[in-house]
Amino acid sequence: MKQTHDYLGSSDDPKNALKGQVLMLQLKGAGYAAAFCLAIVLGILAIAWIGRALPEASRDTQDPTPYSFDLTVETAQVV
């Protein structure tokens, strides 16, 4: 059984029905985009909150891997 919902009341005019369907799809896509952006913002805020919850002493400590940024390239010498 197929259920058709005519939310826009434009069942008699196919041009208006197409415009309504496009509008509904655009609003649905905008809702998905808003939910995605809100999830990203909430994730960033959660990470920032965790960072502020850390004690002050943890911000002043040295890097646990001080040589991880060392990117020197050793050149090979031909003998």
C-alpha positions in Angstrom: 0.0 0.0 0.0 1.6 3.2 -1.1 1.0 6.3 1.1 1.4 9.6 -0.6 1.6 12.6 1.7 0.8 15.9 0.0 2.3 18.3 2.5 2.2 21.3 0.2 -1.3 20.8 -1.2 -0.1 20.9 -4.8 -1.3 17.6 -6.1 -3.2 19.2 -9.0 -0.2 21.1 -10.5 2.9 19.1 -11.3 5.1 22.1 -11.6 4.3 23.3 -8.0 4.6 19.7 -6.8 8.2 19.5 -8.2 9.1 22.9 -6.7 7.8 21.7 -3.3 9.7 18.4 -3.5 12.9 20.3 -4.4 12.3 22.7 -1.5 11.7 19.8 1.0 14.9 18.1 -0.2 16.9 21.4 0.2 15.5 21.8 3.7 16.4 18.2 4.5 19.9 18.7 3.3 20.3 21.9 5.3 19.1 20.0 8.4 21.7 17.3 7.8 24.4 19.9 7.3 23.4 21.8 10.5 23.5 18.5 12.5 27.0 17.7 11.1 28.3 21.1 11.9 26.8 21.0 15.4 28.4 17.7 16.0 31.8 19.1 15.0 31.4 22.2 17.2 30.4 20.0 20.2 33.4 17.8 19.6 35.7 20.8 19.6 34.1 22.2 22.7 34.4 18.8 24.5 38.2 18.7 23.7 38.6 22.3 24.9 36.7 21.5 28.1 39.0 18.5 28.8 42.0 20.7 28.1 40.8 23.2 30.7 40.1 20.5 33.2 43.7 19.4 33.3 45.8 20.8 36.1 48.0 23.9 35.5 51.2 21.9 36.1 50.5 19.6 33.2 50.6 22.6 30.8 54.2 23.6 31.8 55.8 20.1 31.6 58.3 19.1 28.9 57.3 17.1 25.9 57.5 13.4 26.7 59.1 12.7 23.3 61.5 15.6 22.8 63.2 14.0 19.8 60.0 13.2 17.9 60.3 16.5 16.0 63.9 15.9 14.9 63.8 15.5 11.1 67.5 15.7 10.2 68.5 13.7 7.2 71.8 11.9 7.4 73.7 11.9 4.1 75.5 8.8 3.0 79.2 9.1 2.2 80.7 7.1 -0.6 84.1 5.6 0.3 
